[in-house]
Amino acid sequence: MLVPKTVRVGVVDDSSLIRTVLRDSLDQHPKIKVVGVGKSIMEAEYMAFKKDLDVLVLDVILPDGNGAELTKKIQKKRKLPIILMSSLDKHELDEVLSLAFSNPLIEFVSKTPQGKGFKKVIQDIRTKILAFAAFQSINKTKAITKQMFSQKSSDLKSLPPLQPTNSLIVIGASTGGPKALYKILPKLPSNIPPVIVVQHMPRGFTKNFAERLNEKASVRVKEAEDGEIIRPGIVYIAPAGRHLKVVRATEYGLGNYKFELSDGPPKNFVKPSVDVTLESIYHNYNGNVLVTILTGMGKDGAEGCKLIKSKGGKIIAEDQSTAVIYGMPKAVIENNLADLVIPLYDIPKAINQLMRNNN
């Protein structure tokens, strides 16, 4: 990925070992420079306002205060990308997800014990740092208005709608996705066809993520389970750390489908992968498919969209004007796979219209 400059990073954690490991590991990348290390809220606040930081990596729980509360304070004064390190404590998860829902410049990682598992945490942090830098999301916020919509989109009215019966909706997202989903899902009606969401997220976060979305949406939102029959009126969140596949549920009679969770290797460096889900749908699902690719780094989803489109499916890509990270939708658009290229605020309407739903 193209990173235009060296990214200046601050690291704050109360563990001396974690601070040292993070600093040394991040500094090994030629485009990352750790310019500040601290162990307290006071030091984190100093770095955020006094140092010329591009990204702050911040533990949620510190001896002298709460990293989530400090994040709110920082964002009121400065649009600084912050990567929060959180345990799987439910209270922490609630705080972190609330921030991610409200601000696309907030990302998070699961803070696992030191050792082999921490290598994945470091890799995740490094990836998120470079993503913010590569797509020039650092230190700036775009005012999202309809005047900013620059991409040409196909006329929605010219697209034949899909029949809501025997239809399936798939939404893929990564960095910036939690807030985007928080904008889309509450605007979907309760009689929507099944919706599968593949959001790149650390292991342990997706169940709580689904519960938070369920509180806001009119449609039911839940984490998908292995062997679960897929039913309309439900949004299924792919569990983190496993691929989600759609397969025939022959034991329940023809016309039924269920989920299969897989522990296979990552694809496009991620698990769950949008491509893996779409490939399973291509091979197993006999119905109408609508895919929406939202903000995210990389190209996960493009290969699967090609398969779905070859069977008559429709593809929506988020426009660059609203995507925090333009990688995933850009890959779809550049491969001429998108039937619609529209900003985030128009996506719920497009989904409803393509599903013949006027709600």
N, C-alpha and C positions, 0 to 999 in steps of 0.2 A: 504494500500500500504506500502511496505517495505522501510523505510527511514533509511539509514545506520548510520546517525549521526545527531546531532542537526544542523539545518540550520541557519546560521548567516545572518540576514536580515537588510538592511538599508531602511529607509522610508523618502522620501522627498516630502513635499507638503507645500504650503504657508499658508494653513488654519490650525490654531492651533487645531481646533476641529477635523479635519480629521486626523491630525498627532496623536492626542491622541487616537482617536477611533481605528485607524489602529494598533497602537502600543499595546494597551491593548487587542484588539481582537486577534491579531496574537500571542501574548505572552501566550495566554490561551492554545495554542496547545503545547503539551509536546516536540515536535520535532522542534519547531520554537523559535528562540530567536532574538528579535529586539535589535541590538547592536549599532544602530545609528539612530538619528532622526534629520532632518533638514528642512529648509524652503527656501533654495536658491540653485542656480546652484553652487556657490562656496562651499557650504557645501556638496552637492552631489558629486562634484569632489573630495573633500577631502576624503569622505567615500570610493569612488570607488578605490582610489589609495593608501590610507594610512591605511584603516581598512581591516581586513581579512574577507571581505564580501563573501557570497555565492550567494546572490541575492540582487538586488537593485530595490526597488519599487519607481518609479519616476513620478511626475506630468509633463505633457508636457509643460505647460505654468507656468513659475515662474517669480517673479518680476525682477530678474536680468538676465534673459535669457531664452533660449529655451531648454527644456529637450531632444527633438529629436536631436538637434545639439550636445548636450553633449554626448548622446548615441553613436553617430558616433565616437566622439573623444575617448571615453572609449574603444569601440570595436577595435580600431586600436592598442591599447596598451595592452588590457587585455580582454580575452574572458569571460566576466562576464554576466550571465543571467540578463536581465533587463525587468521588467514589467512596461510598460508605462500606466499611467492613463490619458485618453483623454476624452474630451467632444465630442459632435457630430458635432462640427464645421467642415465644409468641408476641410478647410486648414489643420486643425489638423489631420483629418482622412487621408488626402493624405500623410502627413509626416509620420504618424505612420505606414500606410500600406507599404510605400516605404521601411521602415526599416525592417518590417516583411518579405517582399519579398526577401530582400537581406541577412537576417541573421536569422537562426533558433533559436538563443538564445534570440531573441526579442519577447516578448509577450505583449498583451495589454488588458486592460479592459475599459469598458465604465464608465466614472465618472458621476454618477447620484447624485442628491441632497441628503443631509443627511436625515436620517429618515429610514422608512421601506425599501425603495429601496436600501439603502446603505448596508444593510445586505447581499444582493446578490453580491455586489461588493467585500465585504470582503471575502465571501466564494469563489468567483472566484479567488481572489488573493492568498488565502491560498492554493487552489487546484493547482495552477500553481507553487507556490513555492515548494510544496511537490513533484510535478511531476518532476521538474528539479533535485531535490535531489535524489528521489527514483531510477531514471534511470541513475544516475551518469553522468549528463550532465553539472555539475558545474565545472567552471574554466578549461575547456578543450575543444579543438576543434579537431575533427577527420578529418584527411586528407582523403577525399573520393577517393579511387583508386580501380581499379578492383582487385588488389591484396588483398584488404580487404574483398572481397566477400567470406564469409565462409560457408553460408548455401548451401546445395545441392538443386538445382532447377530441376524441371521436364524439359525434353527437349521440347522446344517450338514447334519444328517441329513435335513432336509426338501428339500434341493436334490438333484435327480436328477444323478448323476455323469455326467461327459462320458466318452465312449469314448476310451481312450488312443490307439487307432489313429486316424489322420487328425485329430489334435488339435494345437493350437499354444498355447503359453503365452507371454504378453508381460508383462514387468515394467517399469514406468516409475518413475523416481526422480530426485531432484535433491539439494538440500542435505541432508546426513545419510545419503544413499543408500549410500555405500561401506560404512559399518558395517552398515547394514541388510542389504545383499546378502551381506556376510560371514557374517551370521547365518542367512540363508535357504539359499543355494546348497549349502553342505556337507551339508544335510539332505535334499537331493533325490537320489533313487536314480539309478543309472546307466542304467536303462531308461526314463527320463522322456521324454515327447514333446519336440520341439524347443522351446527356451526362447530368447526374444529379450529382451535387456535394453537398454532405452534409458535411460542414465544421463547426465544433463547434466554434462559434464566438459570441461575445457580441451583444445584440440587437442594431440595428442602424448602424452596420458596413457593412452588407452584400451588400447593394446596391452600396456603394462606392467601395467595394471589387470587385464586378462584373464589374464595370466600368473600374477599373484599369486593370483587366485581359483582358477586351475587347480591350484595347489599344494595348496590346502585342500580342494577339492570332490572327491567321488567321481565326479561327472559331468565330462566334458571341457568346459573353458571356453576360448573363443578369440574374437579379434576377427573380426567378420563381414567378408567380402571381396566385392567387386563380382562378380556372376555366380556366386557360390558356391551349389551345390545345398543346400537346407535338409534336414537329416537328424535323426532322433531321437537322443536320448542326448547331445546337444551343447547347451551354453549359448552363445549368440552375443551378444557385446557390440557395440553400435552404435558405429562409429568416431566420435570427436569431430570436429566441423566439417563433417559431411555428414549428410544425411537418409538413413535406411535404409528401403527399401521392399521389400515382398514381391510378387513377380510370378510369373506362370506360366512354367515352363521348358518351353515347347512343343518345343524341339529335343531334349528327352530323353524325350518321350512324355507322355501325359496323366497327371495325378496328381502331377506333380513341380512344385516351386516353387523359386525361387532369389531371391537378394538383388540389389537394384539400388541403388547408391549415387548420391545426387543432390546437386548443388551449388546447389540452389534457395535462395531467400531464407529466412531464419529464420522460424519460426512460433512465436507466443507468446514472441518474443524469443530463442528458442533453436534450436540446430542441433547435434545431431539433436533432433527433436521427436517425442514420443510420439504426438501427434495425426497426424502425417504417416505414421508407421508403421502405426497402426491404420486410417487411411483406406485405405491400400494393401491391407491385409488384407481390409477390408470389400469392396472392389471385385474382388479377385483370388482370394481363398482360399475354397475350398469345403470347410469342415471345422469342427470344434468349436474354439472359441477361449475361453481363460481369461485374463483381464487382471487384474493386481494393480498398484494404484497406491500407492506408498510415499511417504514423507516428501519434501517439496519445496515451494519457493515458487511461487506462481502457480497457473494452472489447466491447464497442459499435460496432456493425457490425457482431460479431461472430454468434449470434443467427440468424440473417437475412441471413447470408451466408449459414448457414445450410439449410434453407428453399429453397434458390435459387439453391443450388447444388442438392437438391433432385429432382428438375425439369429439370436437365440437364444444368444448368448455369455453367459458368466458374469463378474461383476465382483467383485473383492475390493478393499476400501479399508482402509488401515491406520488403526487407531483413534487418536484424538487423544492417548491416554495414553502412547503410545510414539513418536509422530511428532515428530522434532526440529522440523520446520517443517510445519505442518498445512495449508498452502495447497492442494497438489495433491489429497490425499485428501478434503479438505473440499469442494472444487469438485465432486467426483464424488458425495459423499454428499448435498450440498445440492440436487443435480439429480435425486435419487432414482434413481441409477443403480447403487448398490452392492447386490449380493445378500448380501454379508457385510461387516460392519464389525468387524474383529478386531485385537487387538494383534499386534505384530511376532512375538512368540514363538509364536503360534498359526498363523501363515501357512504355514510348511512343511507342517504336518499337514493344513491345509485343502486345499492344492494337491494333496497326495498322495491325499487322500480323493476329491476331485472328479475325479481322474484314475484312480480305481479302483485305486490302488496302496497296498498295505498295508505296504510296506517302512518 
